[in-house]
Amino acid sequence: MGKIRKPLALLLRSRRQGNRPEGGGAGGFTLLELLIVLLLASGLALVCFNALLADGQLVGRMAKGWRQRQERERALDLIRHDLIQGDDVLLDPRQAEHRCSMNKRQPVLVITTKAEPITYAIGPAPSSIWASRVLLRCGPAFNKEGTWSKQSFLNRVLIDGLQPPTTPWQQCPVAGGAEVGNSFALPLSVCMETTTGLVTVRLSQGREDSTASAVVGLHNLMAADSLQGKTNN
């Protein structure tokens, strides 16, 4: 007898039934299950993205704070150098005749020297490359030896982004000190102890600030001590 051929529909049905897992369950995922998996994966990806974004913003704020702190320290180092090499500090900066045009900027710290005074002023940025208020120094340039140049006098921005301190000084941080130029509410706060010549300066960028101190005219005192020592010998 010839072979009996099964209908094609029955053959396909038998193959499908043979591929089913034990227990009679349907193979693969349903559309609802796929949608649930996609929603869970999307939620997890969103959480991870937000975490990475928050970490990036934190790193950015830390880098900005570190950069601003370095800029404040450099500016304070220059102020400290000028104080030590200068002769005196004017308690009222308005009494000085400034070598540079203030152009609506407020002189805060004026250091007198044997030549021209050195003025530190707070004011608006001179161009759009600077942020917010700036600190300018109007004084002699420096030569290769790191001392004042008698031939060059400059007016330059030292630091930008200055903001008034969140907690202004109510009194000088040193006993017997006097406020210089009504500066306690300014981004550059200056206090001077008139008997010793100790000057304390604070640079503020809002919540962040840095402080430095120096004795004005210290080089004169050191020179006088050296001369007295030679005379005694």
C-alpha positions, 0 to 999 in steps of 0.5 A: 500500500502507498504511504498515507500523507497527512494534511499540511495543517495537521503536520504544522499543528503537531510540530507546534504542539511538540515545541511547547514546554511541558505543562502546556504553557505558551512559549515566549513573552506576551506583549504585556510582559514586554511592556512591563520589562521596558518600563522597568528598564526605562525607570532604572536608566532614568535613575542611573542618569539622574545619579550621574548628573548629580555627581557631575554637578557636584564635581563641577561645584567642587572644581569651581570652589577649588579654582576660586579659592586658588584665585583668592589666595593668589590675590591675597599673596599680592596684597600681603607683598604690597603691605610688607613693602609699603609704608602705611595704610590710609584709614580713609581711602578717599584721601588719596590721589589715585594714579589710575582712573577709578571709573565708578569703582570704590577704592578700599585699600590704599597702601602708601609708598615712597613713590606712588600709592597702591590702590585696591578697588572694587567695582564693575567688570571692565569687560564681558570676560569677567564675572560680576564685581572685580578687584583691581590693583592700581600700582607698580608692575613687578620686574624679574626679581619680583620687586616693584618696577619704577618704570611701569605702573599698571591697573589690572584685574586680580579676581572676579566673581566677588560678592559681599560676605554672608556674615560681614565683620561686626568688628575687627578680628584683632583687638584694637583694630579699626575698620578701613574705608567702611569695608566690612560689608564689601567683598574686600574687608580690611582691618588695621591695628594702628599701634602695630601696623597689622592689617587683616584682609578678607576676600569674599565670593559670597559663602566662600572667603579667604583671609590673610594678614601682614604688617604694613611697612615690615621691610622698614622695621627689618631695615631699622633692626638691621641698622641698629644691630650693626650700630651696636656691634 
